[in-house]
């Protein structure tokens, strides 16, 4: 690591955040892969498909609300208590409640457990991204951001593998896999100290009130990061949640037995996750070449066209998988830029509060979109249309990105004057 200029402590901080991202992907995505069969089991044979889809969508919506709340609550804790400590707390929280989902006996039990798991997942994003932004040399920021997001996608692949391996068991068994992240907290607490930048600010200044996010000079950053995040999150969660349902609705998939369907979902998921990883590094390369602002604009435009042409119809398994691969390349590539873009825009002692709140509040709009999409999909022609309509959000998104704050990692906004408490 010395030849790269990265110390052992910096490396440990990065890999701690990467593990947190990976476990986010694992615990956050596994429900989307087993939502319908698990909710069907919990509601019993008398439930109609429309009722099952509606309840499954509601659970996902509440999960996204919990994610948003966790970003705000643990963002505040991260600025007061520290990044490493908060990272540990959030991982323990979502690992515990993901495991407890195994014991759900009614659909509202699962809703309860998913909400509390989401609190931890939402809080981890802000703590992990701030930890890396404050420790890793700035010249590696673009590639570190892509690697962090690839950690989340690696967790999604892990969820798909777990669903495939446990396809002969009831879907609840998948959630036992989500307990494993708790073991990582022992290593994090031992090897990952708090960043010196945070220590220095915390020792000499009070943590500003949350209201400082809505006052100048931070207000513009707050509004812009929320707007861009909300559009990106609402669109991509429509893709994540309804994509599996689109695959299972294809004529080829409907002819398969249950275990073969699970295997198909696993394989399709792994392939589009690999395209996602490729999109992450493509996004990082674009941002490094032309800057974050124009990279966001180009990616939003690319995402719109892939959604528009990919999900107008869902005629065959081949066309659906091609559409999923293309849309994930662009739409999820956007998220590869967020970890090292959003936190440095905020002052140090508002960093996890600001990035956690603004990024994760976008999940509230995603929650509304999921519920609306579930109702719409059950009445208007299938889940592919829920994805198709969500893609139109990228049009105002592309316009909004033209006004996004610029960020050069050689001259970050992390050293702005402290905001009075």
DRENDO-1510 file (C-alpha; in Angstrom, 1 decimal, always signed):
<recs>
REC; n; res; u; v; w
REC; 1; UNK; +0.0; +0.0; +0.0 .
REC; 2; UNK; +3.0; +2.4; +0.5 .
REC; 3; UNK; +3.6; +2.7; -3.2 .
REC; 4; UNK; +0.2; +4.1; -3.7 .
REC; 5; UNK; +0.5; +6.6; -0.8 .
REC; 6; UNK; -2.3; +4.9; +1.2 .
REC; 7; UNK; -1.5; +4.0; +4.8 .
REC; 8; UNK; -2.8; +1.0; +6.7 .
REC; 9; UNK; -5.3; +3.1; +8.6 .
REC; 10; UNK; -6.6; +4.6; +5.4 .
REC; 11; UNK; -6.9; +1.2; +3.8 .
REC; 12; UNK; -8.8; -0.1; +6.9 .
REC; 13; UNK; -11.2; +2.8; +6.8 .
REC; 14; UNK; -11.9; +2.2; +3.1 .
REC; 15; UNK; -12.5; -1.6; +3.5 .
REC; 16; UNK; -14.7; -1.0; +6.6 .
REC; 17; UNK; -16.9; +1.3; +4.5 .
REC; 18; UNK; -16.8; -1.2; +1.6 .
REC; 19; UNK; -18.0; -4.0; +3.9 .
REC; 20; UNK; -20.8; -1.8; +5.1 .
REC; 21; UNK; -21.8; -1.1; +1.5 .
REC; 22; UNK; -21.7; -4.8; +0.7 .
REC; 23; UNK; -23.9; -5.7; +3.6 .
REC; 24; UNK; -26.3; -2.9; +2.7 .
REC; 25; UNK; -26.7; -4.5; -0.7 .
REC; 26; UNK; -27.1; -8.0; +0.8 .
REC; 27; UNK; -29.7; -7.1; +3.5 .
REC; 28; UNK; -31.4; -4.4; +1.4 .
REC; 29; UNK; -31.9; -6.4; -1.8 .
REC; 30; UNK; -32.8; -9.9; -0.6 .
REC; 31; UNK; -36.4; -8.8; +0.1 .
REC; 32; UNK; -37.0; -7.7; -3.5 .
REC; 33; UNK; -36.0; -11.1; -4.7 .
REC; 34; UNK; -38.4; -13.0; -2.5 .
REC; 35; UNK; -41.1; -10.4; -1.8 .
REC; 36; UNK; -44.0; -12.0; -3.6 .
REC; 37; UNK; -43.5; -15.6; -2.4 .
REC; 38; UNK; -42.8; -14.6; +1.1 .
REC; 39; UNK; -45.8; -12.2; +1.4 .
REC; 40; UNK; -47.9; -14.9; -0.2 .
REC; 41; UNK; -46.9; -17.4; +2.5 .
REC; 42; UNK; -47.6; -14.8; +5.2 .
REC; 43; UNK; -51.0; -13.8; +3.9 .
REC; 44; UNK; -52.2; -17.4; +3.2 .
REC; 45; UNK; -53.9; -19.0; +0.3 .
REC; 46; UNK; -57.1; -16.9; +0.4 .
REC; 47; UNK; -55.2; -13.7; -0.6 .
REC; 48; UNK; -55.6; -12.4; -4.1 .
REC; 49; UNK; -52.6; -11.5; -6.3 .
REC; 50; UNK; -53.6; -7.8; -6.1 .
REC; 51; UNK; -53.7; -7.9; -2.3 .
REC; 52; UNK; -50.3; -9.7; -2.2 .
REC; 53; UNK; -48.7; -7.2; -4.6 .
REC; 54; UNK; -50.1; -4.3; -2.7 .
REC; 55; UNK; -48.8; -5.6; +0.7 .
REC; 56; UNK; -45.4; -6.5; -0.7 .
REC; 57; UNK; -45.2; -2.9; -2.2 .
REC; 58; UNK; -46.3; -1.4; +1.1 .
REC; 59; UNK; -43.5; -3.3; +3.0 .
REC; 60; UNK; -41.0; -2.1; +0.5 .
REC; 61; UNK; -42.3; +1.5; +0.8 .
REC; 62; UNK; -42.0; +1.3; +4.6 .
REC; 63; UNK; -38.5; -0.1; +4.2 .
REC; 64; UNK; -37.6; +3.0; +2.1 .
REC; 65; UNK; -39.1; +5.3; +4.7 .
REC; 66; UNK; -37.0; +3.6; +7.4 .
REC; 67; UNK; -34.0; +4.0; +5.2 .
REC; 68; UNK; -34.7; +7.8; +5.0 .
REC; 69; UNK; -35.2; +8.1; +8.7 .
REC; 70; UNK; -32.0; +6.2; +9.4 .
REC; 71; UNK; -30.1; +8.5; +7.2 .
REC; 72; UNK; -31.3; +11.5; +9.2 .
REC; 73; UNK; -31.0; +10.0; +12.7 .
REC; 74; UNK; -27.6; +8.3; +12.3 .
REC; 75; UNK; -26.3; +11.1; +10.2 .
REC; 76; UNK; -26.7; +13.3; +13.3 .
REC; 77; UNK; -25.1; +10.7; +15.5 .
REC; 78; UNK; -22.2; +10.4; +13.0 .
REC; 79; UNK; -21.4; +14.1; +13.4 .
REC; 80; UNK; -21.6; +13.9; +17.2 .
REC; 81; UNK; -20.3; +10.5; +18.0 .
REC; 82; UNK; -18.0; +9.8; +15.1 .
REC; 83; UNK; -18.0; +7.9; +11.8 .
REC; 84; UNK; -16.5; +4.6; +12.8 .
REC; 85; UNK; -18.7; +4.2; +15.9 .
REC; 86; UNK; -21.8; +5.0; +13.9 .
REC; 87; UNK; -20.8; +2.6; +11.2 .
REC; 88; UNK; -20.6; -0.2; +13.8 .
REC; 89; UNK; -24.0; +0.7; +15.3 .
REC; 90; UNK; -25.8; +0.8; +12.0 .
REC; 91; UNK; -24.4; -2.6; +10.8 .
REC; 92; UNK; -25.4; -4.2; +14.1 .
REC; 93; UNK; -28.9; -2.7; +13.8 .
REC; 94; UNK; -29.7; -3.9; +10.2 .
REC; 95; UNK; -28.1; -7.3; +10.7 .
REC; 96; UNK; -30.2; -8.0; +13.8 .
REC; 97; UNK; -33.5; -7.0; +12.3 .
REC; 98; UNK; -32.8; -8.7; +8.9 .
REC; 99; UNK; -32.3; -11.9; +10.9 .
REC; 100; UNK; -35.5; -11.4; +12.9 .
REC; 101; UNK; -37.4; -11.3; +9.6 .
REC; 102; UNK; -37.1; -15.1; +9.6 .
REC; 103; UNK; -39.5; -15.2; +12.5 .
REC; 104; UNK; -42.3; -13.1; +10.9 .
REC; 105; UNK; -45.7; -14.8; +11.1 .
REC; 106; UNK; -47.8; -12.1; +9.5 .
REC; 107; UNK; -47.1; -9.6; +6.8 .
REC; 108; UNK; -47.1; -6.7; +9.2 .
REC; 109; UNK; -44.4; -8.5; +11.3 .
REC; 110; UNK; -42.2; -8.4; +8.2 .
REC; 111; UNK; -43.1; -4.7; +7.7 .
REC; 112; UNK; -41.9; -4.0; +11.3 .
REC; 113; UNK; -38.6; -5.8; +11.0 .
REC; 114; UNK; -37.8; -4.3; +7.6 .
REC; 115; UNK; -38.4; -0.8; +8.9 .
REC; 116; UNK; -35.9; -1.2; +11.7 .
REC; 117; UNK; -33.4; -2.9; +9.4 .
REC; 118; UNK; -33.7; +0.0; +7.1 .
REC; 119; UNK; -32.8; +2.5; +9.8 .
REC; 120; UNK; -29.4; +0.9; +10.0 .
REC; 121; UNK; -28.9; +0.7; +6.3 .
REC; 122; UNK; -29.8; +4.4; +5.9 .
REC; 123; UNK; -27.4; +5.4; +8.6 .
REC; 124; UNK; -24.5; +3.4; +7.3 .
REC; 125; UNK; -24.4; +5.2; +3.9 .
REC; 126; UNK; -23.6; +8.6; +5.5 .
REC; 127; UNK; -21.1; +7.3; +8.1 .
REC; 128; UNK; -19.2; +5.1; +5.5 .
REC; 129; UNK; -19.0; +7.7; +2.8 .
REC; 130; UNK; -17.9; +10.4; +5.2 .
REC; 131; UNK; -15.3; +8.1; +6.7 .
REC; 132; UNK; -13.7; +7.4; +3.3 .
REC; 133; UNK; -14.0; +11.1; +2.2 .
REC; 134; UNK; -12.1; +12.2; +5.3 .
REC; 135; UNK; -9.3; +9.6; +5.2 .
REC; 136; UNK; -8.5; +8.5; +1.7 .
REC; 137; UNK; -6.2; +10.7; -0.5 .
REC; 138; UNK; -8.3; +12.9; -2.7 .
REC; 139; UNK; -6.6; +11.7; -5.9 .
REC; 140; UNK; -8.2; +8.3; -5.5 .
REC; 141; UNK; -11.7; +9.7; -4.8 .
REC; 142; UNK; -13.3; +8.9; -8.2 .
REC; 143; UNK; -12.2; +5.3; -8.1 .
REC; 144; UNK; -12.9; +4.9; -4.4 .
REC; 145; UNK; -16.4; +6.0; -5.1 .
REC; 146; UNK; -16.9; +3.4; -7.8 .
REC; 147; UNK; -15.4; +0.7; -5.6 .
REC; 148; UNK; -17.7; +1.6; -2.8 .
REC; 149; UNK; -20.8; +1.4; -5.0 .
REC; 150; UNK; -19.5; -1.9; -6.4 .
REC; 151; UNK; -19.5; -3.2; -2.8 .
REC; 152; UNK; -23.2; -2.6; -2.7 .
REC; 153; UNK; -23.6; -4.4; -6.0 .
REC; 154; UNK; -21.5; -7.3; -4.7 .
REC; 155; UNK; -24.0; -7.5; -1.8 .
REC; 156; UNK; -26.8; -7.7; -4.3 .
REC; 157; UNK; -25.0; -10.6; -6.0 .
REC; 158; UNK; -24.6; -12.2; -2.6 .
REC; 159; UNK; -28.4; -11.9; -2.1 .
REC; 160; UNK; -29.0; -13.5; -5.4 .
REC; 161; UNK; -26.7; -16.4; -4.7 .
REC; 162; UNK; -28.3; -16.9; -1.3 .
REC; 163; UNK; -31.8; -16.9; -2.9 .
REC; 164; UNK; -30.6; -19.5; -5.4 .
REC; 165; UNK; -28.8; -21.7; -2.9 .
REC; 166; UNK; -31.9; -21.7; -0.6 .
REC; 167; UNK; -34.5; -22.0; -3.3 .
REC; 168; UNK; -35.6; -25.4; -2.0 .
REC; 169; UNK; -36.4; -23.8; +1.4 .
REC; 170; UNK; -39.2; -21.4; +2.3 .
REC; 171; UNK; -38.2; -17.8; +1.4 .
REC; 172; UNK; -37.9; -16.8; +5.1 .
REC; 173; UNK; -34.6; -18.7; +5.3 .
REC; 174; UNK; -32.9; -16.2; +3.1 .
REC; 175; UNK; -33.0; -13.6; +5.9 .
REC; 176; UNK; -30.8; -15.7; +8.2 .
REC; 177; UNK; -28.0; -14.9; +5.8 .
REC; 178; UNK; -28.4; -11.3; +6.8 .
REC; 179; UNK; -27.1; -11.9; +10.3 .
REC; 180; UNK; -23.6; -12.3; +9.1 .
REC; 181; UNK; -22.7; -8.6; +8.8 .
REC; 182; UNK; -22.8; -8.3; +12.6 .
REC; 183; UNK; -19.5; -10.2; +12.8 .
REC; 184; UNK; -17.7; -7.4; +10.8 .
REC; 185; UNK; -18.3; -4.9; +13.6 .
REC; 186; UNK; -15.8; -6.6; +15.8 .
REC; 187; UNK; -13.0; -5.9; +13.2 .
REC; 188; UNK; -14.2; -2.4; +12.5 .
REC; 189; UNK; -14.2; -1.3; +16.2 .
REC; 190; UNK; -10.6; -2.7; +16.6 .
REC; 191; UNK; -9.0; -1.4; +13.4 .
REC; 192; UNK; -10.8; +1.7; +12.2 .
REC; 193; UNK; -10.2; +4.9; +14.2 .
REC; 194; UNK; -12.1; +8.1; +13.8 .
REC; 195; UNK; -10.8; +10.4; +11.0 .
REC; 196; UNK; -8.4; +13.2; +12.1 .
REC; 197; UNK; -10.4; +15.8; +10.2 .
REC; 198; UNK; -13.5; +15.0; +12.3 .
REC; 199; UNK; -11.5; +14.9; +15.5 .
REC; 200; UNK; -10.0; +18.3; +14.8 .
REC; 201; UNK; -13.3; +19.9; +14.1 .
REC; 202; UNK; -15.1; +18.2; +16.9 .
REC; 203; UNK; -12.5; +19.3; +19.4 .
REC; 204; UNK; -12.7; +23.0; +18.5 .
REC; 205; UNK; -16.3; +23.5; +17.4 .
REC; 206; UNK; -19.8; +22.6; +18.4 .
REC; 207; UNK; -21.9; +20.6; +16.1 .
REC; 208; UNK; -24.2; +23.0; +14.2 .
REC; 209; UNK; -28.0; +22.6; +14.6 .
REC; 210; UNK; -29.8; +20.7; +11.8 .
REC; 211; UNK; -31.5; +23.9; +10.8 .
REC; 212; UNK; -28.1; +25.1; +9.4 .
REC; 213; UNK; -28.8; +22.8; +6.4 .
REC; 214; UNK; -31.6; +25.2; +5.5 .
REC; 215; UNK; -29.7; +28.4; +5.8 .
REC; 216; UNK; -27.1; +30.0; +3.6 .
REC; 217; UNK; -24.5; +29.0; +2.4 .
REC; 218; UNK; -25.6; +25.4; +2.8 .
REC; 219; UNK; -29.2; +25.7; +1.6 .
REC; 220; UNK; -28.4; +25.4; -2.1 .
REC; 221; UNK; -26.4; +22.3; -1.5 .
REC; 222; UNK; -29.2; +20.8; +0.6 .
REC; 223; UNK; -31.8; +21.4; -2.0 .
REC; 224; UNK; -29.8; +20.3; -5.0 .
REC; 225; UNK; -28.5; +17.0; -3.5 .
REC; 226; UNK; -32.0; +16.1; -2.3 .
REC; 227; UNK; -33.5; +16.8; -5.7 .
REC; 228; UNK; -30.9; +14.8; -7.7 .
REC; 229; UNK; -30.9; +11.9; -5.1 .
REC; 230; UNK; -34.7; +11.8; -5.0 .
REC; 231; UNK; -35.0; +11.4; -8.8 .
REC; 232; UNK; -32.2; +8.8; -9.0 .
REC; 233; UNK; -33.6; +6.8; -6.1 .
REC; 234; UNK; -37.2; +6.8; -7.1 .
REC; 235; UNK; -36.3; +5.6; -10.6 .
REC; 236; UNK; -33.8; +2.9; -9.6 .
REC; 237; UNK; -36.0; +1.4; -6.9 .
REC; 238; UNK; -38.7; +1.0; -9.4 .
REC; 239; UNK; -36.2; -1.0; -11.4 .
REC; 240; UNK; -34.9; -3.0; -8.4 .
REC; 241; UNK; -38.3; -3.9; -7.0 .
REC; 242; UNK; -40.3; -4.5; -10.2 .
REC; 243; UNK; -37.5; -5.9; -12.3 .
REC; 244; UNK; -37.7; -9.3; -10.7 .
REC; 245; UNK; -41.5; -9.3; -11.3 .
REC; 246; UNK; -41.0; -8.4; -14.9 .
REC; 247; UNK; -38.6; -11.4; -15.4 .
REC; 248; UNK; -41.1; -13.8; -13.8 .
REC; 249; UNK; -43.9; -12.5; -16.0 .
REC; 250; UNK; -42.1; -13.4; -19.2 .
REC; 251; UNK; -43.6; -16.4; -21.1 .
REC; 252; UNK; -40.4; -18.4; -20.7 .
REC; 253; UNK; -40.3; -17.9; -16.9 .
REC; 254; UNK; -44.0; -18.7; -16.4 .
REC; 255; UNK; -43.4; -22.2; -17.8 .
REC; 256; UNK; -40.7; -23.0; -15.2 .
REC; 257; UNK; -41.2; -24.7; -11.8 .
REC; 258; UNK; -40.6; -22.8; -8.6 .
REC; 259; UNK; -37.0; -23.8; -8.0 .
REC; 260; UNK; -36.1; -23.1; -11.6 .
REC; 261; UNK; -37.7; -19.6; -11.3 .
REC; 262; UNK; -35.5; -18.9; -8.3 .
REC; 263; UNK; -32.4; -20.0; -10.3 .
REC; 264; UNK; -33.5; -17.8; -13.2 .
REC; 265; UNK; -33.9; -14.7; -11.0 .
REC; 266; UNK; -30.4; -15.4; -9.5 .
REC; 267; UNK; -28.7; -15.7; -12.9 .
REC; 268; UNK; -30.4; -12.6; -14.3 .
REC; 269; UNK; -29.6; -10.6; -11.2 .
REC; 270; UNK; -25.9; -11.5; -11.2 .
REC; 271; UNK; -25.6; -10.5; -14.9 .
REC; 272; UNK; -27.2; -7.1; -14.5 .
REC; 273; UNK; -25.2; -6.6; -11.3 .
REC; 274; UNK; -22.0; -7.2; -13.3 .
REC; 275; UNK; -23.2; -4.6; -15.8 .
REC; 276; UNK; -23.8; -2.3; -12.9 .
REC; 277; UNK; -20.2; -2.7; -11.7 .
REC; 278; UNK; -19.0; -1.9; -15.2 .
REC; 279; UNK; -21.3; +1.2; -15.2 .
REC; 280; UNK; -19.7; +2.3; -11.9 .
REC; 281; UNK; -16.3; +2.5; -13.3 .
REC; 282; UNK; -17.5; +4.0; -16.5 .
REC; 283; UNK; -19.2; +6.7; -14.4 .
REC; 284; UNK; -16.0; +7.3; -12.4 .
REC; 285; UNK; -14.0; +7.7; -15.6 .
REC; 286; UNK; -16.5; +10.1; -17.1 .
REC; 287; UNK; -16.5; +12.2; -13.8 .
REC; 288; UNK; -12.7; +12.3; -13.7 .
REC; 289; UNK; -12.6; +13.4; -17.3 .
REC; 290; UNK; -15.3; +16.1; -17.5 .
REC; 291; UNK; -16.4; +16.6; -13.8 .
REC; 292; UNK; -19.3; +15.4; -11.7 .
REC; 293; UNK; -21.8; +17.9; -13.0 .
REC; 294; UNK; -21.6; +16.9; -16.7 .
REC; 295; UNK; -21.2; +13.2; -15.8 .
REC; 296; UNK; -24.5; +13.3; -13.9 .
REC; 297; UNK; -26.2; +14.9; -16.9 .
REC; 298; UNK; -25.0; +12.4; -19.4 .
REC; 299; UNK; -25.8; +9.4; -17.1 .
REC; 300; UNK; -29.4; +10.7; -16.5 .
REC; 301; UNK; -29.9; +11.1; -20.3 .
REC; 302; UNK; -28.6; +7.6; -20.9 .
REC; 303; UNK; -30.8; +6.2; -18.2 .
REC; 304; UNK; -33.9; +7.8; -19.7 .
REC; 305; UNK; -33.4; +6.3; -23.1 .
REC; 306; UNK; -32.7; +2.8; -21.7 .
REC; 307; UNK; -35.8; +2.9; -19.5 .
REC; 308; UNK; -37.9; +4.3; -22.4 .
REC; 309; UNK; -36.9; +1.8; -25.0 .
REC; 310; UNK; -36.3; -1.1; -22.7 .
REC; 311; UNK; -39.6; -1.3; -20.8 .
REC; 312; UNK; -42.3; -0.1; -23.2 .
REC; 313; UNK; -43.0; -3.8; -23.7 .
REC; 314; UNK; -41.9; -7.0; -21.9 .
REC; 315; UNK; -42.3; -9.5; -24.8 .
REC; 316; UNK; -39.6; -12.0; -24.0 .
REC; 317; UNK; -37.0; -13.0; -21.5 .
REC; 318; UNK; -34.2; -12.0; -23.8 .
REC; 319; UNK; -35.5; -8.5; -24.3 .
REC; 320; UNK; -36.2; -8.1; -20.6 .
REC; 321; UNK; -32.7; -9.2; -19.6 .
REC; 322; UNK; -31.1; -6.9; -22.2 .
REC; 323; UNK; -33.2; -4.0; -20.9 .
REC; 324; UNK; -32.2; -4.7; -17.3 .
REC; 325; UNK; -28.5; -4.8; -18.2 .
REC; 326; UNK; -28.6; -1.5; -20.1 .
REC; 327; UNK; -30.7; +0.4; -17.5 .
REC; 328; UNK; -28.5; -0.8; -14.6 .
REC; 329; UNK; -25.4; +0.3; -16.5 .
REC; 330; UNK; -26.6; +3.9; -16.6 .
REC; 331; UNK; -29.0; +4.4; -13.8 .
REC; 332; UNK; -27.0; +2.6; -11.1 .
REC; 333; UNK; -23.8; +4.1; -12.4 .
REC; 334; UNK; -25.1; +7.4; -11.1 .
REC; 335; UNK; -24.8; +6.0; -7.6 .
REC; 336; UNK; -21.1; +5.4; -8.0 .
REC; 337; UNK; -20.6; +9.1; -8.0 .
REC; 338; UNK; -22.6; +10.0; -4.9 .
REC; 339; UNK; -20.3; +8.6; -2.1 .
REC; 340; UNK; -17.4; +10.9; -2.8 .
REC; 341; UNK; -19.5; +13.7; -4.3 .
REC; 342; UNK; -22.2; +14.5; -1.7 .
REC; 343; UNK; -20.3; +14.4; +1.7 .
REC; 344; UNK; -17.5; +16.8; +0.8 .
REC; 345; UNK; -20.1; +19.4; -0.2 .
REC; 346; UNK; -21.1; +19.9; +3.5 .
REC; 347; UNK; -19.0; +21.3; +6.3 .
REC; 348; UNK; -17.3; +18.6; +8.5 .
REC; 349; UNK; -19.7; +18.8; +11.4 .
REC; 350; UNK; -22.7; +18.8; +9.2 .
REC; 351; UNK; -21.3; +16.1; +6.8 .
REC; 352; UNK; -23.0; +12.9; +7.9 .
REC; 353; UNK; -26.2; +14.9; +8.9 .
REC; 354; UNK; -26.3; +16.7; +5.5 .
REC; 355; UNK; -25.4; +13.8; +3.3 .
REC; 356; UNK; -27.4; +11.3; +5.3 .
REC; 357; UNK; -30.5; +13.4; +5.3 .
REC; 358; UNK; -30.4; +14.8; +1.8 .
REC; 359; UNK; -29.5; +11.5; +0.1 .
REC; 360; UNK; -31.8; +9.3; +2.1 .
REC; 361; UNK; -34.8; +11.6; +2.1 .
REC; 362; UNK; -35.0; +10.8; -1.6 .
REC; 363; UNK; -36.2; +7.4; -0.4 .
REC; 364; UNK; -39.4; +8.9; +0.7 .
REC; 365; UNK; -40.3; +9.8; -2.9 .
REC; 366; UNK; -39.1; +6.3; -3.8 .
REC; 367; UNK; -41.5; +4.8; -1.2 .
REC; 368; UNK; -44.4; +6.7; -2.7 .
REC; 369; UNK; -43.4; +5.6; -6.1 .
REC; 370; UNK; -43.2; +2.0; -5.0 .
REC; 371; UNK; -46.7; +2.0; -3.6 .
REC; 372; UNK; -48.1; +3.8; -6.6 .
REC; 373; UNK; -46.2; +1.5; -8.9 .
REC; 374; UNK; -47.5; -1.6; -7.2 .
REC; 375; UNK; -51.1; -0.4; -7.6 .
REC; 376; UNK; -50.5; +0.7; -11.1 .
REC; 377; UNK; -48.7; -2.5; -12.1 .
REC; 378; UNK; -51.6; -4.7; -10.8 .
REC; 379; UNK; -54.2; -2.7; -12.8 .
REC; 380; UNK; -52.6; -1.2; -15.9 .
REC; 381; UNK; -50.8; -4.0; -17.7 .
REC; 382; UNK; -47.9; -5.3; -15.7 .
REC; 383; UNK; -44.8; -4.3; -13.7 .
REC; 384; UNK; -42.8; -3.3; -16.7 .
REC; 385; UNK; -45.0; -0.2; -17.1 .
REC; 386; UNK; -44.2; +0.8; -13.5 .
REC; 387; UNK; -40.5; +0.9; -14.5 .
REC; 388; UNK; -41.3; +2.6; -17.9 .
REC; 389; UNK; -43.1; +5.5; -16.3 .
REC; 390; UNK; -40.5; +5.9; -13.6 .
REC; 391; UNK; -37.9; +6.5; -16.3 .
REC; 392; UNK; -39.5; +9.8; -17.3 .
REC; 393; UNK; -38.2; +11.3; -14.0 .
REC; 394; UNK; -34.8; +11.4; -15.6 .
REC; 395; UNK; -35.9; +14.2; -17.9 .
REC; 396; UNK; -36.3; +16.8; -15.1 .
REC; 397; UNK; -33.4; +15.1; -13.4 .
REC; 398; UNK; -31.1; +15.8; -16.4 .
REC; 399; UNK; -32.1; +19.5; -16.3 .
REC; 400; UNK; -31.5; +19.7; -12.6 .
REC; 401; UNK; -28.0; +18.3; -12.8 .
REC; 402; UNK; -27.0; +21.2; -15.1 .
REC; 403; UNK; -27.2; +23.4; -11.9 .
REC; 404; UNK; -25.6; +20.9; -9.5 .
REC; 405; UNK; -22.7; +22.2; -7.4 .
REC; 406; UNK; -19.3; +21.5; -9.0 .
REC; 407; UNK; -16.6; +19.7; -6.9 .
REC; 408; UNK; -12.9; +19.4; -7.5 .
REC; 409; UNK; -11.3; +17.0; -5.1 .
REC; 410; UNK; -8.1; +19.1; -5.1 .
REC; 411; UNK; -10.1; +22.0; -3.6 .
REC; 412; UNK; -13.0; +20.5; -1.6 .
REC; 413; UNK; -15.6; +22.5; +0.2 .
REC; 414; UNK; -14.8; +20.6; +3.4 .
REC; 415; UNK; -12.8; +23.6; +4.7 .
REC; 416; UNK; -15.5; +26.2; +4.7 .
REC; 417; UNK; -15.8; +28.4; +7.7 .
REC; 418; UNK; -17.6; +26.7; +10.6 .
REC; 419; UNK; -21.3; +27.4; +10.9 .
REC; 420; UNK; -22.2; +28.9; +14.3 .
REC; 421; UNK; -24.1; +26.6; +16.6 .
</recs>
